[in-house]
């Protein structure tokens, strides 16, 4: 076991804090999603100041920012950077209260280093002094991924990826995901999180199943998978809308020997369940 305190050293550990960012109020904006997407809200989350001193960076010169890595579980966190901390003056509360400057040290481990703590922690203790953290939570280096970490395939019933995650999986040809998605046909749902509209689709062909179908959505030069509905959205709202707001999940899977007519029948069933022809993104 490699202790986190042995792996990451700050210029002054006694004046450093480690923040275990989890899920903000909006479940669609988990800390890991913000970090993964380089969303400005990631920095806002870490530099926010409240009137509760335990949640602030007072007296801290450095911050180690972590994001709960929910694909593995509540005890796992992904490294989000080492920052230099400067307190804003005059002080503000319930606002951005610190200037955080990303340091060069350990940048190569951002989104790749996964640590594990002894047990899940509550939101009231997510901000800790770094020089005592090893005794309190015993964080250890669990994994260092070769590139941005997304996690092993979580099971068909647990697939819920935003567009950037889906692109990472498909374009990198992650082995566990490719193996799982290539050998099943299925019915899937694409959600537009900006307005709640749904699109029901299916992979009913005989080659590479859902993997092949979703590869069309991941294609950097297209993003539509050939769907007329998404071509219209692309023309009207642009690529950024799809990449920022679309989410992908699986409703049903079928053996590759299942006749395409059966899969399409189930696709139509789900279209009727969610009324996506009238209130969603299905045109037919």
Long-range contacts (C-beta under 8 A, 24 or more apart in sequence): 1-140, 1-141, 2-140, 2-141, 3-134, 3-138, 3-139, 3-140, 3-141, 4-115, 4-133, 4-134, 4-139, 4-140, 4-141, 5-130, 5-131, 5-133, 5-134, 5-139, 7-113, 7-141, 8-64, 8-79, 8-82, 8-106, 10-61, 10-62, 10-64, 10-82, 10-130, 11-61, 11-62, 12-61, 12-62, 13-130, 13-131, 14-131, 15-59, 15-60, 15-61, 15-62, 16-60, 16-61, 16-62, 16-63, 16-64, 16-129, 16-130, 16-131, 17-57, 17-60, 17-62, 17-63, 17-64, 17-85, 17-127, 17-128, 17-129, 17-130, 18-63, 18-64, 18-65, 18-66, 18-127, 18-128, 18-129, 18-130, 18-133, 19-46, 19-63, 19-64, 19-65, 19-66, 19-126, 19-127, 19-128, 20-66, 20-68, 20-77, 20-117, 20-121, 20-126, 20-127, 20-128, 21-45, 21-46, 21-65, 21-66, 21-67, 21-68, 21-80, 21-126, 22-68, 22-123, 22-126, 23-68, 23-70, 28-193, 28-247, 30-67, 30-68, 30-70, 31-67, 31-68, 32-67, 32-68, 32-69, 32-70, 32-78, 33-162, 34-67, 35-67, 35-78, 35-80, 35-110, 35-111, 36-111, 36-148, 36-164, 36-165, 37-162, 37-164, 37-244, 42-67, 42-80, 43-100, 44-96, 46-80, 46-83, 46-100, 47-96, 47-97, 47-98, 47-99, 47-100, 48-94, 48-95, 48-96, 48-97, 49-88, 49-91, 49-92, 49-93, 49-94, 49-95, 49-96, 49-97, 49-98, 50-93, 50-94, 51-93, 51-94, 54-124, 54-125, 54-127, 55-126, 55-127, 56-97, 56-127, 57-85, 57-87, 57-97, 57-98, 57-127, 58-87, 60-85, 61-85, 62-103, 62-130, 63-100, 64-130, 66-115, 69-114, 69-149, 69-151, 71-150, 71-151, 71-152, 71-154, 72-114, 72-142, 72-151, 74-120, 75-116, 75-117, 75-118, 75-119, 75-120, 76-114, 76-115, 76-116, 76-142, 77-114, 77-115, 77-117, 77-139, 78-111, 78-112, 78-113, 78-114, 78-149, 79-106, 79-109, 79-110, 79-111, 79-112, 79-113, 79-114, 79-115, 80-110, 80-111, 81-106, 81-107, 81-110, 82-106, 109-144, 111-148, 111-149, 112-144, 112-145, 112-146, 112-147, 112-148, 112-149, 113-141, 113-143, 113-144, 114-141, 114-142, 114-143, 114-144, 114-145, 114-149, 115-139, 115-140, 115-141, 115-142, 116-140, 116-142, 147-172, 150-174, 152-176, 153-177, 153-179, 153-180, 153-181, 156-180, 156-184, 156-186, 156-250, 156-253, 157-250, 159-248, 159-249, 159-250, 160-247, 160-248, 160-249, 161-247, 161-248, 161-249, 162-246, 162-247, 162-248, 163-217, 163-223, 163-242, 163-243, 163-244, 163-245, 163-246, 163-247, 163-248, 164-243, 166-214, 166-217, 166-218, 166-248, 167-218, 167-220, 167-243, 169-218, 170-211, 170-214, 170-215, 170-218, 171-218, 171-220, 177-211, 178-211, 181-209, 181-210, 181-211, 181-214, 182-208, 182-209, 182-210, 182-211, 182-212, 183-209, 183-256, 184-209, 184-210, 184-253, 184-254, 184-255, 184-256, 185-209, 185-210, 185-253, 185-254, 185-255, 185-256, 185-258, 185-260, 185-263, 186-210, 186-250, 186-251, 186-252, 186-253, 186-254, 186-263, 187-250, 187-251, 187-252, 187-263, 187-266, 187-267, 187-270, 188-213, 188-214, 188-248, 188-249, 188-250, 188-251, 189-248, 189-249, 189-250, 189-251, 189-270, 189-274, 190-217, 190-246, 190-247, 190-248, 190-281, 191-246, 191-247, 191-249, 192-245, 192-246, 192-281, 193-245, 193-246, 193-247, 194-241, 194-244, 194-245, 197-276, 197-279, 197-280, 197-281, 198-274, 198-276, 198-280, 198-281, 199-227, 199-229, 199-230, 199-276, 199-280, 199-281, 199-282, 200-251, 200-267, 200-270, 200-271, 200-274, 200-276, 200-280, 200-282, 201-225, 201-227, 201-267, 202-263, 202-264, 202-266, 202-267, 203-263, 204-260, 204-263, 204-264, 204-267, 205-260, 206-256, 206-260, 209-256, 210-250, 210-253, 214-248, 217-246, 217-248, 228-283, 229-281, 229-282, 229-283, 230-281, 233-281
